């Protein structure tokens, strides 16, 4: 191969000037500014708060793109699991509080990618098992536990569990990619990736109506949801009665639901609507005309219920005051395995105070009789204690680890 002097010079410069380059990079992250005022215009410049009583990314209006990453703490002879978790949460908090505000993380090697946060939120949770690993089982909230395996579950270990959850959401996939890379490379000596699940909704601005998202089966998904502050206080945010340090946190249940789109496509439109209990075009219940009309489950025509008793909405509706929770869903569409045409479905996250009282009874009903079960299968499941928000000058998880 012919000698190329410019490559030799660059290589020598890198070898002899690494320290200076690193220092320059760190300085860039402290003072770099957006390239122009026009670059800050539009939705890309919008930011969500990082500090506060609750973490952003739960009650936040869902962004267009999401990435859910589960990490496991790495064992080391030089650091206890508790110290490892503390170091991880400090690093993640430091990076997150900067990135969410459009400020490059410290020593960010691509600082220009951080200036347009596009409503970036970085939400952190702890798996049930990590409390034992760090020697604090008595500080695990009683509501934070693995779910029972439901009769229709076909769980795959590669989509289950985890010590730590990073939920990264933004309206720009470039922002999600950059944030995840920064967060992961800064904790790579402390934790290993267990699984990652990217998801999406309609692109920002694609649906000006502000209506409910649609899943890849064509259905509106999440019509009956919580939103009012009083509802969130009642059903989502922990009040600290069991574990005072957990006040302001919540419990997230994350389910990966595979959809059999090929066989779903074979159904006629009427059959699809009877299976769900809603009209596909408007999202209205079969007894109404608008999406948010209350379904009339007693309505019948010729003695036959208009909404079948095993329709999805008939079984998913809450039967008592406890069976309500905050839903946040994202579609996934991954490369299919050999011999398959699709690998698609829904990443479904439910936030609540107590899954045992709120989520589990509903899921048992769905597992037993939901008409949709012929086309959907839950293949992943995990539960996380979503930490309370961090006060200014502190880090996520400080009340647990320092209290």
C-alpha positions in Angstrom: 0.0 0.0 0.0 1.4 3.4 -0.9 2.4 5.6 2.0 -0.1 8.4 2.8 1.7 11.2 4.7 -1.6 12.9 5.8 -2.6 9.7 7.7 0.7 9.4 9.3 0.6 13.0 10.5 -2.9 12.6 11.9 -2.0 9.4 13.7 1.1 11.0 15.3 -1.0 14.1 16.2 -3.5 11.8 18.0 -0.8 9.9 19.8 1.1 12.9 21.0 -1.9 15.3 21.6 -4.5 13.1 23.2 -4.5 14.9 26.5 -4.8 18.3 24.9 -7.6 17.0 22.7 -9.5 15.6 25.7 -9.1 18.9 27.5 -10.4 20.8 24.5 -13.4 18.5 24.2 -14.2 19.0 27.9 -14.0 22.7 27.4 -16.3 22.5 24.4 -19.0 20.9 26.5 -18.9 23.8 28.9 -19.1 26.7 26.5 -20.4 25.4 23.1 -23.5 27.1 21.9 -26.0 26.4 19.1 -24.7 27.1 15.7 -27.3 29.8 15.0 -30.4 31.3 16.4 -32.4 29.6 13.6 -31.2 26.2 14.9 -33.0 26.8 18.1 -36.3 27.6 16.5 -39.2 25.0 16.3 -39.9 22.0 18.4 -36.3 20.9 18.6 -35.5 23.6 21.1 -38.2 22.6 23.6 -37.0 21.1 26.8 -38.6 19.2 29.8 -37.5 19.8 33.4 -35.1 17.4 35.0 -35.2 18.4 38.7 -38.5 18.2 40.7 -40.6 16.0 43.0 -41.3 13.6 40.1 -39.1 12.4 37.2 -40.1 13.7 33.8 -41.1 11.0 31.3 -44.0 9.6 33.2 -46.7 12.3 33.2 -45.0 14.1 30.3 -46.9 14.2 27.1 -45.4 11.2 25.2 -42.7 12.0 22.7 -42.5 10.5 19.3 -39.5 8.2 20.0 -38.4 6.1 22.9 -35.6 3.7 23.9 -35.9 1.5 26.9 -32.7 0.0 28.2 -32.2 -2.4 31.0 -28.8 -2.6 32.7 -27.3 -5.1 35.2 -24.7 -3.9 37.7 -21.2 -5.3 36.9 -19.6 -7.3 39.7 -16.1 -6.0 40.8 -13.7 -6.9 43.5 -12.9 -3.2 44.1 -16.4 -1.8 44.6 -19.5 -3.0 46.4 -22.8 -3.3 44.5 -24.1 -0.4 46.5 -21.1 1.8 45.6 -21.5 0.7 42.0 -25.2 1.7 41.9 -24.4 5.0 43.6 -21.7 5.8 41.1 -24.0 4.8 38.2 -26.8 7.0 39.4 -24.6 9.9 40.0 -23.2 9.7 36.4 -26.6 9.2 34.8 -28.1 12.1 36.8 -25.2 14.4 35.9 -25.5 13.6 32.2 -29.3 13.6 32.2 -29.7 17.0 33.8 -27.5 18.6 31.2 -28.7 16.7 28.1 -32.4 17.3 28.9 -31.7 21.1 28.9 -29.8 21.1 25.6 -26.4 21.3 27.3 -23.7 18.8 26.3 -22.7 16.2 28.9 -19.3 16.7 30.5 -16.6 15.5 28.0 -19.3 15.0 25.4 -17.4 14.0 22.2 -20.2 15.1 20.0 -21.5 18.3 21.8 -23.2 19.7 18.7 -25.7 16.8 18.9 -26.9 18.0 22.3 -28.1 21.5 21.6 -31.6 20.6 20.4 -33.2 18.4 23.1 -36.6 18.0 21.4 -38.3 17.4 24.8 -35.8 14.8 25.8 -36.6 13.0 29.1 -34.4 10.4 30.8 -36.3 8.4 33.4 -34.5 6.0 35.7 -35.9 3.0 37.6 -34.6 0.1 39.8 -35.5 -3.5 39.4 -36.8 -5.5 42.4 -33.7 -7.6 42.7 -31.2 -4.8 42.9 -32.4 -3.9 46.5 -31.0 -7.3 47.6 -27.8 -6.9 45.7 -27.0 -3.6 47.3 -27.9 -4.9 50.8 -31.1 -2.9 51.2 -33.9 -5.4 50.9 -35.8 -3.7 53.8 -35.9 -0.5 51.7 -37.6 -2.0 48.7 -41.2 -0.8 48.4 -43.6 -3.6 48.9 -45.3 -2.8 45.6 -42.1 -3.4 43.6 -42.0 -7.1 42.6 -42.0 -9.2 39.5 -45.4 -9.8 38.0 -47.0 -13.3 38.0 -46.7 -15.1 34.7 -50.1 -14.9 33.1 -51.6 -17.8 31.1 -51.0 -16.2 27.7 -47.5 -15.1 28.4 -44.7 -16.6 26.4 -41.8 -14.8 28.1 -38.4 -14.8 26.6 -35.5 -14.1 29.0 -33.9 -11.7 26.6 -36.8 -9.3 27.2 -37.2 -9.7 30.9 -35.8 -8.3 34.2 -32.9 -5.9 34.8 -31.3 -4.0 37.7 -31.7 -0.6 36.2 -34.0 1.0 33.7 -33.1 3.9 31.4 -36.2 5.3 29.6 -35.0 7.8 27.0 -37.7 9.7 25.1 -37.6 12.6 22.7 -39.3 13.9 19.5 -36.1 13.5 17.5 -34.5 10.0 17.1 -31.1 11.7 16.7 -31.5 13.0 20.3 -32.4 9.6 21.6 -29.4 8.0 19.9 -27.0 10.6 21.2 -28.3 10.5 24.7 -28.2 6.7 24.9 -24.6 6.6 23.7 -23.5 9.2 26.2 -25.2 7.5 29.1 -24.0 4.0 28.2 -20.4 4.8 27.5 -20.1 6.7 30.8 -21.2 3.8 32.8 -19.8 0.9 30.8 -17.3 -0.1 33.6 -20.2 -0.1 36.1 -23.1 -1.9 34.3 -23.8 -4.1 31.3 -26.7 -3.9 28.9 -29.3 -6.6 29.4 -31.7 -5.6 26.7 -32.8 -2.5 24.7 -36.1 -1.9 23.1 -36.7 1.1 20.7 -40.2 2.3 20.0 -42.0 5.0 18.1 -45.3 6.9 17.7 -46.3 9.2 14.9 -43.7 11.8 14.1 -43.9 15.2 15.7 -46.5 17.2 13.9 -47.7 14.3 11.7 -51.1 14.3 13.6 -52.2 17.8 14.3 -55.4 16.6 16.0 -53.6 15.6 19.2 -55.6 12.4 19.2 -54.7 9.1 20.8 -51.8 7.2 19.2 -52.4 4.2 16.9 -50.7 0.9 17.1 -49.5 -1.1 14.1 -52.7 -3.1 14.1 -54.5 0.1 13.2 -56.2 0.6 16.5 -56.3 3.7 18.7 -54.3 2.7 21.7 -54.8 4.2 25.2 -58.1 6.1 24.9 -59.0 5.5 28.5 -56.1 7.0 30.4 -55.2 9.2 33.4 -54.2 12.8 33.0 -55.5 15.1 35.7 -53.1 15.9 38.5 -55.6 14.6 41.1 -55.7 11.3 39.2 -52.0 11.0 39.1 -51.7 11.7 42.8 -54.3 9.0 43.5 -53.2 6.3 41.1 -49.6 6.9 40.0 -47.4 8.8 42.5 -46.3 6.9 45.7 -47.1 8.9 48.8 -44.2 7.4 50.9 -46.4 5.6 53.4 -44.5 2.3 53.0 -41.0 3.7 52.2 -40.7 7.5 52.9 -37.7 7.8 50.5 -40.0 6.6 47.6 -42.5 9.5 48.0 -42.9 11.0 44.5 -41.8 7.8 42.7 -44.0 5.2 40.9 -43.9 1.6 39.8 -43.5 0.9 36.1 -44.6 -2.4 34.5 -43.0 -2.8 31.0 -44.5 -5.4 28.7 -43.3 -6.4 25.2 -46.4 -7.5 23.2 -45.8 -9.3 19.9 -48.5 -8.8 17.3 -49.4 -11.4 14.6 -49.9 -8.8 11.9 -50.0 -11.3 9.0 -53.0 -13.2 10.4 -54.6 -10.0 11.6 -54.5 -8.7 8.1 -56.7 -11.6 7.0 -59.6 -10.4 9.2 -62.3 -8.3 7.6 -62.9 -4.9 9.1 -66.1 -5.8 11.0 -64.3 -8.7 12.7 -61.5 -6.4 13.8 -63.9 -3.9 15.3 -65.8 -6.6 17.2 -62.6 -8.0 18.5 -61.5 -4.7 19.9 -64.9 -3.1 20.6 -64.1 0.1 18.8 -64.5 1.5 15.3 -61.2 1.6 13.5 -61.7 4.9 11.7 -62.8 7.1 14.7 -61.8 5.0 17.7 -65.3 5.3 19.0 -66.9 2.4 20.9 -69.3 0.4 18.8 -72.1 2.0 20.8 -70.9 5.6 20.2 -69.8 8.1 17.6 -66.7 9.7 19.1 -63.6 8.2 20.6 -64.2 9.3 24.1 -67.8 8.4 24.3 -68.5 6.0 27.2 -69.1 2.5 25.9 -72.6 1.0 26.6 -71.8 -2.6 27.5 -75.5 -3.3 28.1 -76.6 -2.3 24.6 -77.9 -5.2 22.5 -79.4 -5.7 19.0 -81.6 -8.7 18.6 -80.5 -9.9 22.0 -76.8 -9.9 21.0 -74.5 -7.4 22.8 -73.3 -4.7 20.5 -69.9 -4.9 22.2 -69.1 -8.6 22.7 -68.3 -9.4 26.4 -64.9 -10.7 25.4 -64.0 -7.6 23.3 -60.8 -6.1 24.4 -62.3 -2.9 25.8 -64.9 -4.9 27.8 -62.3 -6.8 29.7 -59.7 -4.0 29.9 -62.1 -1.5 31.5 -61.7 -1.0 35.3 -64.2 -2.8 37.4 -63.4 -0.9 40.6 -61.7 2.3 41.7 -58.3 0.6 42.1 -58.0 -0.8 38.5 -56.7 2.4 36.9 -53.2 3.2 35.8 -51.3 5.5 33.5 -50.6 4.0 30.1 -47.7 4.9 27.8 -47.3 2.8 24.6 -44.8 2.7 21.8 -44.8 0.6 18.6 -41.9 -1.5 17.6 -41.0 -2.9 14.2 -37.8 -4.9 14.2 -36.1 -7.0 11.5 -37.9 -10.3 11.3 -36.1 -13.7 11.9 -35.5 -16.0 8.9 -38.8 -17.3 7.6 -40.9 -14.5 9.1 -42.3 -11.4 7.4 -42.7 -9.2 10.4 -41.5 -8.7 14.0 -43.8 -6.0 15.3 -45.9 -5.1 18.3 -46.2 -2.8 21.2 -43.9 -1.8 24.1 -46.5 -1.1 26.7 -45.6 0.7 29.9 -48.0 1.1 32.8 -47.2 3.4 35.8 -49.0 3.0 39.1 -48.7 2.9 42.8 -49.4 -0.8 43.2 -49.4 -3.2 40.3 -50.9 -6.0 42.5 -54.1 -3.9 43.0 -54.1 -2.0 39.7 -52.6 -3.8 36.8 -52.6 -7.5 37.7 -56.4 -8.0 38.1 -57.0 -6.4 34.7 -54.3 -8.5 33.0 -55.7 -11.7 34.5 -59.1 -10.9 32.9 -57.4 -10.2 29.6 -55.3 -13.4 29.7 -58.4 -15.5 30.4 -60.7 -14.3 27.7 -59.6 -11.3 25.6 -60.6 -11.8 21.9 -57.3 -10.2 20.9 -55.3 -13.0 22.4 -55.4 -14.9 19.1 -53.2 -12.1 17.6 -51.1 -10.8 20.5 -48.6 -12.5 22.8 -46.6 -11.0 25.7 -43.0 -12.0 25.2 -41.2 -9.6 27.7 -42.0 -8.4 31.2 -40.2 -6.3 33.8 -41.0 -4.2 36.8 -39.1 -1.2 38.0 -39.3 1.3 40.9 -39.2 4.6 39.1 -37.2 6.8 41.4 -38.6 10.1 42.8 -37.2 13.2 41.1 -33.9 14.7 42.2 -33.6 18.0 44.0 -31.2 20.6 42.6 -27.6 19.7 43.5 -28.5 16.1 44.2 -28.9 12.9 42.2 -31.5 10.3 41.5 -31.7 7.7 44.2 -29.9 9.8 46.9 -32.7 9.4 49.5 -32.4 5.6 49.1 -28.6 5.3 49.2 -27.8 8.1 51.6 -30.8 8.0 53.9 
